[in-house]
């Protein structure tokens, strides 16, 4: 069978919740060996987050944890202890990549920061993920997804509320999508550093700001405001998230040919010939007049009809599907997007896989997410050479 794309790459992941584990998951899905480090006794807080089967909390059955940690090995380790620090350094000496998401300065206090680790492993790449990065006036601020998403402006960039609701509070995107954006950014940067190491032979330090990862996804709006001291109010495009007869659709008919296709879909209403619909600029300026007319018509038609007829006319329009609809969508099923994996506690479940197909180094579902400390013996005894008795002592001392 073909090797995986990152075969032979060893990653040490000292992260919790979403961004860091997602970065590790993306590398694991490409074939890297990822050792997830969890601090005893409870491990990654993601184990306490749902959804859970039948809504019964269980540290080995969290849907969030199971998804984010497929294809990883799992160990427990407390680097705040003397023995734990020694173990951590031993693992880092053998690693190609360390992903960590501790607050700025914490790894240095432990003697496990990039300067210390690169001194014993000059090939090591260290990717640090924090809310605001390692420098700047906000470096030491703590933040959750809710804070970061609103701080980045995404809640106002991507949604233009109806005129009668513009004084209402903005909403945050569901599913903590901003934290996944930070993890994706970290994975891309880490892959680039691995590629660079092929020519230089040297590792490097990567400073990931989740805040900046979100800003980078909205380049146009941010750049516009950065370059224009007093920009005019942006009324937004006509379309966006629009109610249909059953749920919603998303319309991005910005260019003139797209708009013409949308008007053809709607039967070329008389108002579409008026001056305020002439081009993108005038439509944007008169959004408050045009949007209700568009929504009134859309609300009379089911989303799948709008999707298929709109696509046939070249209109960028798509249905907002529920989780149940996505899970049963024939397109994803036909391409094998979902794969079944066995877990000793959660049982046999279907997992989303990856959004790519590689002909020579395909994705593999090697293992489900690890139990807490599942691979302690494999790593500490099998690789680092500790005995079973030493393992028991280290566990009793709280080092692992």
DRENLOLO-708373 format. One line per 5 residues: number of its first residue (from 0); their letters; for each residue y, x, z of C-alpha. Coordinates in steps of 0.05 Angstrom, whole numbers. Example, Ala and Ser with C-alpha at 12.3 -4.5 7.8 and 13.67 -1.06 7.14 Angstrom:
<rs>
0) as) -90,246,156 | -21,273,143
</rs>
This chain:
<rs>
0) xxxxx) 0,0,0 | 70,24,-15 | 110,59,39 | 169,23,69 | 240,43,48
5) xxxxx) 256,77,115 | 186,103,129 | 189,160,179 | 258,143,206 | 257,137,282
10) xxxxx) 309,93,316 | 323,86,390 | 358,20,406 | 393,14,473 | 426,-53,462
15) xxxxx) 425,-126,483 | 440,-195,457 | 459,-196,383 | 500,-142,347 | 460,-81,367
20) xxxxx) 392,-114,363 | 410,-143,295 | 429,-74,270 | 362,-49,296 | 325,-108,265
25) xxxxx) 355,-94,196 | 332,-22,200 | 263,-43,225 | 257,-93,168 | 268,-34,120
30) xxxxx) 211,3,153 | 243,46,207 | 206,53,272 | 252,21,323 | 239,30,398
35) xxxxx) 277,-23,436 | 299,1,505 | 306,-55,557 | 331,-44,628 | 283,-67,682
40) xxxxx) 268,-114,714 | 296,-170,670 | 307,-136,603 | 352,-160,547 | 393,-222,569
45) xxxxx) 375,-252,501 | 308,-268,533 | 343,-321,574 | 378,-354,515 | 347,-411,476
50) xxxxx) 322,-445,437 | 256,-448,474 | 193,-487,455 | 198,-556,486 | 263,-533,519
55) xxxxx) 224,-496,573 | 256,-428,587 | 209,-368,584 | 229,-294,577 | 178,-283,522
60) xxxxx) 192,-346,482 | 267,-345,468 | 278,-361,394 | 339,-315,394 | 301,-256,423
65) xxxxx) 240,-268,379 | 282,-268,316 | 324,-208,332 | 268,-162,354 | 212,-170,303
70) xxxxx) 181,-106,278 | 202,-67,340 | 166,-29,395 | 190,-46,465 | 196,-4,528
75) xxxxx) 231,-11,595 | 277,46,617 | 334,54,667 | 377,113,647 | 418,106,710
80) xxxxx) 361,140,748 | 349,215,744 | 280,206,714 | 305,152,668 | 359,198,640
85) xxxxx) 307,252,627 | 263,202,591 | 321,176,550 | 340,247,529 | 268,262,510
90) xxxxx) 265,201,466 | 333,218,435 | 309,288,419 | 256,258,374 | 300,203,343
95) xxxxx) 338,201,278 | 385,146,302 | 409,120,369 | 441,51,370 | 478,35,435
100) xxxxx) 526,-19,457 | 548,4,526 | 621,0,546 | 663,60,525 | 652,119,571
105) xxxxx) 587,95,602 | 541,139,560 | 586,199,575 | 581,185,649 | 505,186,642
110) xxxxx) 507,251,603 | 477,214,544 | 536,210,496 | 538,240,426 | 563,310,445
115) xxxxx) 508,317,497 | 452,289,454 | 473,324,390 | 471,390,427 | 395,382,434
120) xxxxx) 386,343,369 | 439,361,317 | 407,315,266 | 418,253,310 | 461,196,286
125) xxxxx) 492,156,343 | 519,87,327 | 561,57,383 | 578,-17,380 | 633,-45,424
130) xxxxx) 680,-105,419 | 742,-64,400 | 718,7,388 | 722,72,427 | 798,81,421
135) xxxxx) 861,39,424 | 893,-2,479 | 836,-54,479 | 778,-4,482 | 760,-23,553
140) xxxxx) 767,-98,544 | 704,-140,551 | 694,-195,501 | 646,-249,479 | 636,-277,410
145) xxxxx) 684,-334,425 | 740,-286,442 | 728,-239,383 | 722,-294,332 | 789,-324,350
150) xxxxx) 822,-256,361 | 803,-237,289 | 836,-299,261 | 774,-326,228 | 781,-394,260
155) xxxxx) 846,-403,222 | 830,-364,158 | 769,-403,136 | 786,-474,154 | 847,-515,136
160) xxxxx) 849,-576,180 | 874,-643,154 | 948,-653,165 | 939,-702,222 | 894,-653,260
165) xxxxx) 931,-587,252 | 955,-587,324 | 884,-591,350 | 849,-529,377 | 812,-486,325
170) xxxxx) 737,-483,330 | 691,-422,330 | 637,-413,278 | 568,-434,302 | 509,-388,315
175) xxxxx) 552,-329,339 | 559,-308,266 | 613,-257,283 | 564,-216,326 | 516,-214,267
180) xxxxx) 573,-188,224 | 583,-131,273 | 509,-115,270 | 508,-116,194 | 568,-69,192
185) xxxxx) 533,-22,240 | 470,-22,197 | 508,-6,133 | 545,51,167 | 480,78,196
190) xxxxx) 445,76,129 | 504,113,98 | 500,167,153 | 425,174,140 | 440,183,66
195) xxxxx) 494,235,81 | 446,273,126 | 401,284,65 | 453,332,37 | 486,359,100
200) xxxxx) 427,361,148 | 475,340,203 | 479,277,244 | 544,243,262 | 577,193,308
205) xxxxx) 593,122,285 | 644,81,323 | 635,7,308 | 688,-44,327 | 661,-115,322
210) xxxxx) 733,-139,319 | 748,-95,259 | 682,-115,226 | 708,-187,227 | 777,-166,202
215) xxxxx) 745,-129,144 | 712,-193,121 | 779,-226,110 | 815,-171,72 | 860,-214,29
220) xxxxx) 893,-255,83 | 900,-197,132 | 929,-151,78 | 977,-205,56 | 1007,-211,125
225) xxxxx) 1006,-136,137 | 1047,-123,74 | 1095,-182,78 | 1139,-183,141 | 1152,-257,137
230) xxxxx) 1101,-289,91 | 1109,-362,72 | 1062,-411,105 | 995,-413,71 | 975,-485,60
235) xxxxx) 905,-467,37 | 865,-486,-24 | 846,-556,-43 | 773,-570,-26 | 737,-529,26
240) xxxxx) 693,-568,75 | 694,-640,51 | 655,-701,78 | 606,-732,29 | 567,-797,34
245) xxxxx) 514,-760,75 | 542,-701,114 | 587,-651,78 | 596,-606,17 | 637,-543,8
250) xxxxx) 682,-538,-54 | 718,-475,-77 | 746,-497,-144 | 804,-448,-144 | 807,-424,-216
255) xxxxx) 832,-471,-270 | 766,-477,-307 | 732,-494,-241 | 784,-546,-225 | 776,-577,-294
260) xxxxx) 701,-582,-282 | 714,-615,-215 | 761,-666,-247 | 709,-680,-301 | 658,-692,-246
265) xxxxx) 706,-742,-215 | 719,-777,-282 | 787,-745,-295 | 828,-789,-249 | 900,-804,-270
270) xxxxx) 930,-765,-212 | 896,-701,-237 | 945,-701,-296 | 1006,-699,-252 | 1050,-637,-245
275) xxxxx) 1026,-621,-175 | 956,-607,-203 | 979,-561,-258 | 952,-495,-231 | 925,-462,-168
280) xxxxx) 994,-449,-139 | 1020,-520,-147 | 954,-549,-121 | 959,-506,-60 | 1031,-526,-49
285) xxxxx) 1013,-600,-53 | 947,-595,-16 | 966,-649,34 | 975,-698,-23 | 914,-679,-64
290) xxxxx) 862,-667,-10 | 857,-740,14 | 846,-763,-58 | 791,-713,-66 | 758,-731,0
295) xxxxx) 761,-805,-14 | 721,-797,-78 | 672,-746,-48 | 656,-793,10 | 626,-843,-39
300) xxxxx) 572,-795,-66 | 512,-761,-34 | 515,-686,-26 | 454,-669,-70 | 483,-709,-128
305) xxxxx) 550,-674,-120 | 515,-607,-117 | 472,-614,-180 | 523,-650,-223 | 578,-602,-200
310) xxxxx) 537,-541,-215 | 522,-567,-285 | 597,-570,-298 | 611,-501,-270 | 641,-525,-204
315) xxxxx) 628,-481,-143 | 603,-536,-98 | 546,-534,-49 | 514,-580,2 | 519,-565,76
320) xxxxx) 446,-568,95 | 415,-580,163 | 366,-531,194 | 309,-579,178 | 331,-583,105
325) xxxxx) 335,-507,99 | 267,-496,131 | 235,-543,80 | 276,-524,19 | 229,-508,-38
330) xxxxx) 271,-449,-62 | 261,-410,2 | 188,-432,7 | 172,-411,-65 | 201,-342,-53
335) xxxxx) 163,-333,12 | 225,-326,55 | 188,-351,117 | 129,-311,145 | 81,-326,202
340) xxxxx) 73,-276,258 | 29,-279,320 | 59,-268,389 | 16,-263,452 | 61,-312,490
345) xxxxx) 99,-353,439 | 38,-361,393 | 39,-364,317 | 108,-380,291 | 145,-378,225
350) xxxxx) 202,-327,221 | 258,-318,170 | 246,-252,135 | 298,-217,91 | 344,-235,33
355) xxxxx) 318,-183,-16 | 255,-167,-55 | 238,-93,-65 | 185,-78,-117 | 162,-11,-89
360) xxxxx) 177,-16,-15 | 169,-90,4 | 184,-121,71 | 128,-122,121 | 118,-165,182
365) xxxxx) 86,-110,225 | 94,-144,292 | 128,-199,330 | 181,-184,383 | 153,-142,440
370) xxxxx) 138,-167,510 | 180,-134,564 | 154,-62,569 | 96,-77,523 | 94,-7,493
375) xxxxx) 109,34,555 | 40,66,556 | 41,78,481 | 108,114,483 | 109,149,550
380) xxxxx) 36,169,553 | 17,172,480 | 80,208,456 | 115,241,514 | 50,262,549
385) xxxxx) 57,228,616 | -5,207,654 | -22,136,675 | -9,156,747 | 60,182,730
390) xxxxx) 74,118,692 | 57,78,754 | 102,121,797 | 161,116,749 | 154,40,748
395) xxxxx) 152,38,824 | 215,82,827 | 252,36,779 | 258,88,724 | 220,45,675
</rs>
